[in-house]
Amino acid sequence: MQCLRATLCRRATRRFLAHKLLVRDFTIAIDGPAASGKSSTARALALELGFGYIDSGSIYRCATLLALRHNITDIGTGATDLIELINKSSVDIKFQPSTTRSAPNLITGRLSVPDVRILLNDEDVSEEIRKPEVNRLVAKVASDGGVRTAVLGIQRALAKAAETRSTDVVGKEGVVSVPGGVVMDGRDIGTTIFPNAELKIYLDASAMARAIRRWDEMNSSLKQARAKTPADSDPAPAPNERTPAEYPSVEDIARELEERDYADINRQHSPLRIAKDAVVIDNTTMTFEQQVYSIADLARDRMGLERKHDDL
């Protein structure tokens, strides 16, 4: 009997130690085409799991802002100067779980999307990196191989910093205090940035479903602006927001997204593709809660933790 107890104790100890090793430095890479819900899903997932969050796209926007501020508009000839600026700059992403934003088809009674603030050299540029001039140049900046290499260093440094946070998790062997993980979204996270990520997700949806979501976001922004504006005046559009007359149709947005998909898939450096070991999730007909909670439970499975949302 004592021998049996000792054997069971040794097995439990091995499971406990294995559990700790599985949870530490856990990275979730989320890739997918434009408007597939990567960013919102990644933020909500990080909040659900207590992980850090890295907004990959915002780093390229910071690089684009640096280019504009230093009058580097021809990325082909000015890439060397821009890379030097990037290497001398700091980017920080402040994940704010206590502050949430509203967006159509995203917020439900139980789940919301945390806000994120982007700091470039300790300056909050969260709004500035969304301005039209940044939107027009960011694709060219992100397509340069040297720039992508420089940004890669920032991405990995941010992820490493996020993973050093400690958190208490409930596992099959009790409560364990372990280093936290990180969630990063983009278009080449699982294939280039973190090819050894413990969990890779490829979020996809039909072009029309993505177009409807983007169109809804435009209208939601206008409604929120009107709600804050006196009835006798028209709300001024945000710096990066089109006026209602300039809004494209859902069909136009779908065509734009398909063109962006083609460009992302066929670009020379780090093209958009599905990692061989990625879990593909088509969220065309899924609710926001379903996609976030299903990924959260996939992560818990791989960390040796109890699932929480088998009811969905």
Contacts in CASP RR format, 6 or more apart in sequence:
PFRMAT RR
TARGET T0000
AUTHOR 0000-0000-0000
METHOD contacts of the structure
MODEL  1
MQCLRATLCRRATRRFLAHKLLVRDFTIAIDGPAASGKSSTARALALELG
FGYIDSGSIYRCATLLALRHNITDIGTGATDLIELINKSSVDIKFQPSTT
RSAPNLITGRLSVPDVRILLNDEDVSEEIRKPEVNRLVAKVASDGGVRTA
VLGIQRALAKAAETRSTDVVGKEGVVSVPGGVVMDGRDIGTTIFPNAELK
IYLDASAMARAIRRWDEMNSSLKQARAKTPADSDPAPAPNERTPAEYPSV
EDIARELEERDYADINRQHSPLRIAKDAVVIDNTTMTFEQQVYSIADLAR
DRMGLERKHDDL
12 173 0 8 1.000
15 172 0 8 1.000
15 173 0 8 1.000
16 173 0 8 1.000
16 176 0 8 1.000
19 171 0 8 1.000
19 172 0 8 1.000
19 173 0 8 1.000
19 176 0 8 1.000
19 303 0 8 1.000
19 304 0 8 1.000
19 305 0 8 1.000
20 176 0 8 1.000
20 178 0 8 1.000
22 198 0 8 1.000
22 302 0 8 1.000
22 303 0 8 1.000
22 304 0 8 1.000
23 169 0 8 1.000
23 176 0 8 1.000
23 178 0 8 1.000
23 179 0 8 1.000
23 180 0 8 1.000
23 303 0 8 1.000
23 304 0 8 1.000
23 305 0 8 1.000
24 163 0 8 1.000
24 178 0 8 1.000
24 179 0 8 1.000
24 180 0 8 1.000
25 163 0 8 1.000
25 179 0 8 1.000
25 180 0 8 1.000
25 181 0 8 1.000
26 51 0 8 1.000
26 163 0 8 1.000
26 180 0 8 1.000
26 181 0 8 1.000
26 182 0 8 1.000
26 198 0 8 1.000
26 199 0 8 1.000
26 299 0 8 1.000
26 302 0 8 1.000
26 303 0 8 1.000
27 159 0 8 1.000
27 163 0 8 1.000
27 181 0 8 1.000
27 182 0 8 1.000
27 184 0 8 1.000
27 194 0 8 1.000
27 196 0 8 1.000
27 197 0 8 1.000
27 198 0 8 1.000
27 199 0 8 1.000
28 42 0 8 1.000
28 45 0 8 1.000
28 51 0 8 1.000
28 181 0 8 1.000
28 182 0 8 1.000
28 183 0 8 1.000
28 184 0 8 1.000
28 197 0 8 1.000
28 198 0 8 1.000
28 199 0 8 1.000
28 200 0 8 1.000
28 201 0 8 1.000
28 295 0 8 1.000
28 299 0 8 1.000
29 184 0 8 1.000
29 185 0 8 1.000
29 189 0 8 1.000
29 190 0 8 1.000
29 193 0 8 1.000
29 194 0 8 1.000
29 197 0 8 1.000
29 199 0 8 1.000
29 200 0 8 1.000
29 201 0 8 1.000
29 275 0 8 1.000
29 278 0 8 1.000
30 38 0 8 1.000
30 41 0 8 1.000
30 42 0 8 1.000
30 45 0 8 1.000
30 183 0 8 1.000
30 184 0 8 1.000
30 185 0 8 1.000
30 186 0 8 1.000
30 189 0 8 1.000
30 201 0 8 1.000
30 202 0 8 1.000
30 203 0 8 1.000
30 295 0 8 1.000
31 38 0 8 1.000
31 185 0 8 1.000
31 186 0 8 1.000
31 187 0 8 1.000
31 188 0 8 1.000
31 189 0 8 1.000
31 190 0 8 1.000
31 191 0 8 1.000
31 200 0 8 1.000
31 201 0 8 1.000
31 202 0 8 1.000
31 203 0 8 1.000
31 272 0 8 1.000
31 274 0 8 1.000
31 275 0 8 1.000
31 278 0 8 1.000
32 38 0 8 1.000
32 186 0 8 1.000
32 187 0 8 1.000
32 202 0 8 1.000
32 203 0 8 1.000
32 204 0 8 1.000
32 272 0 8 1.000
33 187 0 8 1.000
33 204 0 8 1.000
33 210 0 8 1.000
33 257 0 8 1.000
33 260 0 8 1.000
33 261 0 8 1.000
33 264 0 8 1.000
33 272 0 8 1.000
34 210 0 8 1.000
34 257 0 8 1.000
34 260 0 8 1.000
34 261 0 8 1.000
34 264 0 8 1.000
35 205 0 8 1.000
35 210 0 8 1.000
35 211 0 8 1.000
35 213 0 8 1.000
35 214 0 8 1.000
35 257 0 8 1.000
36 203 0 8 1.000
36 204 0 8 1.000
36 205 0 8 1.000
36 210 0 8 1.000
36 283 0 8 1.000
37 203 0 8 1.000
37 205 0 8 1.000
37 213 0 8 1.000
37 283 0 8 1.000
38 185 0 8 1.000
38 186 0 8 1.000
38 203 0 8 1.000
39 55 0 8 1.000
39 185 0 8 1.000
40 103 0 8 1.000
40 106 0 8 1.000
40 113 0 8 1.000
40 288 0 8 1.000
41 185 0 8 1.000
41 203 0 8 1.000
41 288 0 8 1.000
41 291 0 8 1.000
41 292 0 8 1.000
41 295 0 8 1.000
42 53 0 8 1.000
42 55 0 8 1.000
42 183 0 8 1.000
42 184 0 8 1.000
42 185 0 8 1.000
43 53 0 8 1.000
43 95 0 8 1.000
43 113 0 8 1.000
43 114 0 8 1.000
43 116 0 8 1.000
43 183 0 8 1.000
44 111 0 8 1.000
44 112 0 8 1.000
44 113 0 8 1.000
44 114 0 8 1.000
44 288 0 8 1.000
44 292 0 8 1.000
45 51 0 8 1.000
45 183 0 8 1.000
45 292 0 8 1.000
45 295 0 8 1.000
45 296 0 8 1.000
45 299 0 8 1.000
46 52 0 8 1.000
46 53 0 8 1.000
46 95 0 8 1.000
46 114 0 8 1.000
46 182 0 8 1.000
46 183 0 8 1.000
47 97 0 8 1.000
47 114 0 8 1.000
48 111 0 8 1.000
48 292 0 8 1.000
48 293 0 8 1.000
48 296 0 8 1.000
49 181 0 8 1.000
49 183 0 8 1.000
49 296 0 8 1.000
49 299 0 8 1.000
50 167 0 8 1.000
50 180 0 8 1.000
50 181 0 8 1.000
51 162 0 8 1.000
51 180 0 8 1.000
51 181 0 8 1.000
51 182 0 8 1.000
51 183 0 8 1.000
52 95 0 8 1.000
52 162 0 8 1.000
52 163 0 8 1.000
52 165 0 8 1.000
52 180 0 8 1.000
52 181 0 8 1.000
52 182 0 8 1.000
52 183 0 8 1.000
53 93 0 8 1.000
53 95 0 8 1.000
53 114 0 8 1.000
53 116 0 8 1.000
53 162 0 8 1.000
53 182 0 8 1.000
53 183 0 8 1.000
53 184 0 8 1.000
54 93 0 8 1.000
54 155 0 8 1.000
54 158 0 8 1.000
54 159 0 8 1.000
54 162 0 8 1.000
54 182 0 8 1.000
54 183 0 8 1.000
54 184 0 8 1.000
54 185 0 8 1.000
55 93 0 8 1.000
55 116 0 8 1.000
55 118 0 8 1.000
55 185 0 8 1.000
56 155 0 8 1.000
56 184 0 8 1.000
56 185 0 8 1.000
56 186 0 8 1.000
56 187 0 8 1.000
56 189 0 8 1.000
56 193 0 8 1.000
57 142 0 8 1.000
57 186 0 8 1.000
58 91 0 8 1.000
58 93 0 8 1.000
58 116 0 8 1.000
58 118 0 8 1.000
58 129 0 8 1.000
59 91 0 8 1.000
59 151 0 8 1.000
59 154 0 8 1.000
59 155 0 8 1.000
59 158 0 8 1.000
60 138 0 8 1.000
60 141 0 8 1.000
60 142 0 8 1.000
60 147 0 8 1.000
60 151 0 8 1.000
61 118 0 8 1.000
61 129 0 8 1.000
61 130 0 8 1.000
61 134 0 8 1.000
61 138 0 8 1.000
62 89 0 8 1.000
62 91 0 8 1.000
62 118 0 8 1.000
62 120 0 8 1.000
62 125 0 8 1.000
62 129 0 8 1.000
63 82 0 8 1.000
63 86 0 8 1.000
63 141 0 8 1.000
63 142 0 8 1.000
63 147 0 8 1.000
63 150 0 8 1.000
63 151 0 8 1.000
64 129 0 8 1.000
64 134 0 8 1.000
64 137 0 8 1.000
64 138 0 8 1.000
64 141 0 8 1.000
65 120 0 8 1.000
65 125 0 8 1.000
65 128 0 8 1.000
65 129 0 8 1.000
65 134 0 8 1.000
66 72 0 8 1.000
66 82 0 8 1.000
66 85 0 8 1.000
66 86 0 8 1.000
66 89 0 8 1.000
66 120 0 8 1.000
67 73 0 8 1.000
67 75 0 8 1.000
67 82 0 8 1.000
67 85 0 8 1.000
67 137 0 8 1.000
67 141 0 8 1.000
68 133 0 8 1.000
68 134 0 8 1.000
68 137 0 8 1.000
70 81 0 8 1.000
70 82 0 8 1.000
70 85 0 8 1.000
72 78 0 8 1.000
72 81 0 8 1.000
72 82 0 8 1.000
73 137 0 8 1.000
75 82 0 8 1.000
75 137 0 8 1.000
75 140 0 8 1.000
75 141 0 8 1.000
75 143 0 8 1.000
75 144 0 8 1.000
75 147 0 8 1.000
76 144 0 8 1.000
79 144 0 8 1.000
79 146 0 8 1.000
79 147 0 8 1.000
82 141 0 8 1.000
82 144 0 8 1.000
82 147 0 8 1.000
83 146 0 8 1.000
83 147 0 8 1.000
83 149 0 8 1.000
83 150 0 8 1.000
86 147 0 8 1.000
86 150 0 8 1.000
86 151 0 8 1.000
86 154 0 8 1.000
87 150 0 8 1.000
89 120 0 8 1.000
89 121 0 8 1.000
90 119 0 8 1.000
90 120 0 8 1.000
90 121 0 8 1.000
90 122 0 8 1.000
91 118 0 8 1.000
91 119 0 8 1.000
91 120 0 8 1.000
91 154 0 8 1.000
91 158 0 8 1.000
92 118 0 8 1.000
92 119 0 8 1.000
92 122 0 8 1.000
92 158 0 8 1.000
93 116 0 8 1.000
93 117 0 8 1.000
93 118 0 8 1.000
93 119 0 8 1.000
93 158 0 8 1.000
94 116 0 8 1.000
94 117 0 8 1.000
94 118 0 8 1.000
94 119 0 8 1.000
95 114 0 8 1.000
95 116 0 8 1.000
96 114 0 8 1.000
96 115 0 8 1.000
96 116 0 8 1.000
96 117 0 8 1.000
97 114 0 8 1.000
98 114 0 8 1.000
99 114 0 8 1.000
99 115 0 8 1.000
100 107 0 8 1.000
100 112 0 8 1.000
100 113 0 8 1.000
100 114 0 8 1.000
100 115 0 8 1.000
101 112 0 8 1.000
101 113 0 8 1.000
101 115 0 8 1.000
102 220 0 8 1.000
102 224 0 8 1.000
103 113 0 8 1.000
103 217 0 8 1.000
103 220 0 8 1.000
104 213 0 8 1.000
104 216 0 8 1.000
104 217 0 8 1.000
104 219 0 8 1.000
104 220 0 8 1.000
105 213 0 8 1.000
105 216 0 8 1.000
105 288 0 8 1.000
106 113 0 8 1.000
106 288 0 8 1.000
107 113 0 8 1.000
107 288 0 8 1.000
108 287 0 8 1.000
108 288 0 8 1.000
108 289 0 8 1.000
110 289 0 8 1.000
111 288 0 8 1.000
111 289 0 8 1.000
111 292 0 8 1.000
111 293 0 8 1.000
116 126 0 8 1.000
117 124 0 8 1.000
117 126 0 8 1.000
118 124 0 8 1.000
118 125 0 8 1.000
118 126 0 8 1.000
118 129 0 8 1.000
119 125 0 8 1.000
120 129 0 8 1.000
127 239 0 8 1.000
128 134 0 8 1.000
130 239 0 8 1.000
130 240 0 8 1.000
131 239 0 8 1.000
131 240 0 8 1.000
132 239 0 8 1.000
132 240 0 8 1.000
134 240 0 8 1.000
135 240 0 8 1.000
139 263 0 8 1.000
141 147 0 8 1.000
142 148 0 8 1.000
143 267 0 8 1.000
143 268 0 8 1.000
143 269 0 8 1.000
144 269 0 8 1.000
145 268 0 8 1.000
145 269 0 8 1.000
148 269 0 8 1.000
148 270 0 8 1.000
152 192 0 8 1.000
152 193 0 8 1.000
155 184 0 8 1.000
155 193 0 8 1.000
156 193 0 8 1.000
156 194 0 8 1.000
159 182 0 8 1.000
159 184 0 8 1.000
159 194 0 8 1.000
162 180 0 8 1.000
162 181 0 8 1.000
162 182 0 8 1.000
163 179 0 8 1.000
163 180 0 8 1.000
163 181 0 8 1.000
163 182 0 8 1.000
164 179 0 8 1.000
164 180 0 8 1.000
165 179 0 8 1.000
165 180 0 8 1.000
165 181 0 8 1.000
166 177 0 8 1.000
166 178 0 8 1.000
166 179 0 8 1.000
166 180 0 8 1.000
167 177 0 8 1.000
167 178 0 8 1.000
167 179 0 8 1.000
167 180 0 8 1.000
168 175 0 8 1.000
168 176 0 8 1.000
168 177 0 8 1.000
169 175 0 8 1.000
169 176 0 8 1.000
169 178 0 8 1.000
169 303 0 8 1.000
169 305 0 8 1.000
170 305 0 8 1.000
170 306 0 8 1.000
171 304 0 8 1.000
171 305 0 8 1.000
171 306 0 8 1.000
172 304 0 8 1.000
172 305 0 8 1.000
172 306 0 8 1.000
184 193 0 8 1.000
184 194 0 8 1.000
187 264 0 8 1.000
187 270 0 8 1.000
187 272 0 8 1.000
188 270 0 8 1.000
188 271 0 8 1.000
188 272 0 8 1.000
189 197 0 8 1.000
189 200 0 8 1.000
190 197 0 8 1.000
190 200 0 8 1.000
190 275 0 8 1.000
190 278 0 8 1.000
191 270 0 8 1.000
191 273 0 8 1.000
191 275 0 8 1.000
192 270 0 8 1.000
195 275 0 8 1.000
198 299 0 8 1.000
198 302 0 8 1.000
198 303 0 8 1.000
199 279 0 8 1.000
199 295 0 8 1.000
199 298 0 8 1.000
199 299 0 8 1.000
199 302 0 8 1.000
200 275 0 8 1.000
200 277 0 8 1.000
200 278 0 8 1.000
200 279 0 8 1.000
201 278 0 8 1.000
201 279 0 8 1.000
201 281 0 8 1.000
201 295 0 8 1.000
201 298 0 8 1.000
202 274 0 8 1.000
202 275 0 8 1.000
202 278 0 8 1.000
202 279 0 8 1.000
202 280 0 8 1.000
202 281 0 8 1.000
203 281 0 8 1.000
203 283 0 8 1.000
203 291 0 8 1.000
204 280 0 8 1.000
204 281 0 8 1.000
204 282 0 8 1.000
204 283 0 8 1.000
204 284 0 8 1.000
205 213 0 8 1.000
205 282 0 8 1.000
205 283 0 8 1.000
205 284 0 8 1.000
206 284 0 8 1.000
207 254 0 8 1.000
207 257 0 8 1.000
207 258 0 8 1.000
207 261 0 8 1.000
208 250 0 8 1.000
208 254 0 8 1.000
209 284 0 8 1.000
209 285 0 8 1.000
210 254 0 8 1.000
210 257 0 8 1.000
211 250 0 8 1.000
211 251 0 8 1.000
211 253 0 8 1.000
211 254 0 8 1.000
211 257 0 8 1.000
212 250 0 8 1.000
214 253 0 8 1.000
214 257 0 8 1.000
215 247 0 8 1.000
215 248 0 8 1.000
215 249 0 8 1.000
215 250 0 8 1.000
215 253 0 8 1.000
218 241 0 8 1.000
218 242 0 8 1.000
218 247 0 8 1.000
219 247 0 8 1.000
221 238 0 8 1.000
221 241 0 8 1.000
222 235 0 8 1.000
222 241 0 8 1.000
222 244 0 8 1.000
225 235 0 8 1.000
225 236 0 8 1.000
225 237 0 8 1.000
225 238 0 8 1.000
226 235 0 8 1.000
228 235 0 8 1.000
229 235 0 8 1.000
237 243 0 8 1.000
248 256 0 8 1.000
261 272 0 8 1.000
264 271 0 8 1.000
264 272 0 8 1.000
265 271 0 8 1.000
265 272 0 8 1.000
265 273 0 8 1.000
274 280 0 8 1.000
279 298 0 8 1.000
281 291 0 8 1.000
281 294 0 8 1.000
281 295 0 8 1.000
283 290 0 8 1.000
283 291 0 8 1.000
286 294 0 8 1.000
289 312 0 8 1.000
290 312 0 8 1.000
293 308 0 8 1.000
293 309 0 8 1.000
293 312 0 8 1.000
294 309 0 8 1.000
294 312 0 8 1.000
296 308 0 8 1.000
296 309 0 8 1.000
297 307 0 8 1.000
297 308 0 8 1.000
297 309 0 8 1.000
297 310 0 8 1.000
300 306 0 8 1.000
300 307 0 8 1.000
300 308 0 8 1.000
301 307 0 8 1.000
END
